[in-house]
């Protein structure tokens, strides 16, 4: 695979940002000029990192370059800090990760590179925070993606009071603080419920409309961070009639061994 590293000033993130992009190997049977000048448009996987990660994670910790080469696939791997792929207008000059992907990065990649802009040629996936982001984008922009895969994550009922007994000493657990910060960034609970994060409430109507991309969810059965949430969502999906694919893996936790294996299964699910 050819690997391109982009660093550019993002309008939506308000700073320089990095992107890794994998491109299909040159067909060695063709002259370089013929191959690169063919005008062919390739299918694209938008591949998202998890919490504490960045644009290098999938390259460094998985074999995605091998899998993409086998599929003749472009893979785009952006950075989004720990923003949950949501807009954070109150951070510094604004860090609008939700808008960044569809309003800036997709036009950049589809305009500058041989990447197809057709819905049927675009797929999105991610692990953990990125898995949540992938489903948010699939629900928020169903016209842009043929299918989405969430590895080690699933939508959550935001109305459920997740942290009823926060410690009085101010030492709020990391992920509890994250939710509190997100609610504040959205202008309160009502804004949070109206944000792209609230996939749970948006799904029933979209199931009825038939406008959803195909959806894939997977989780390791020993994943103590996500398993209960995954099981709850799987039951909810059945309740609302969501036609999605679910796969569980015995013996796996929240780990790269699982994500490297199941990104291959996601690519199979996409039909690539």
Buried (B, 14 or more C-beta within 10 A) or exposed (E): BEEBEBEEEBEBBBEEBBBBBBBBBEEEEEEEEEBEEEEEBBBBBBBBBBBEBBBBBBBEBBBBBEBBBEBBBBBBBBBBBBBBBBBBEEBEEBBBBBBBBBEBBBEBBBEEBBBBBEBEBBBBBBBBBBBBBBBBBBBBBBEBBBBBBBBBBBBBBBEEEEEEEEEEEEEBEEEEEBBEBBBEBBEEEEEBBEBBBBBBEBBBEBBEEEEBBBBBBBBBEBBEBBBEBBBBBBEBBEEEEBEBBBEBBEEBBBBEBBBBBBBBBBBEBBEB
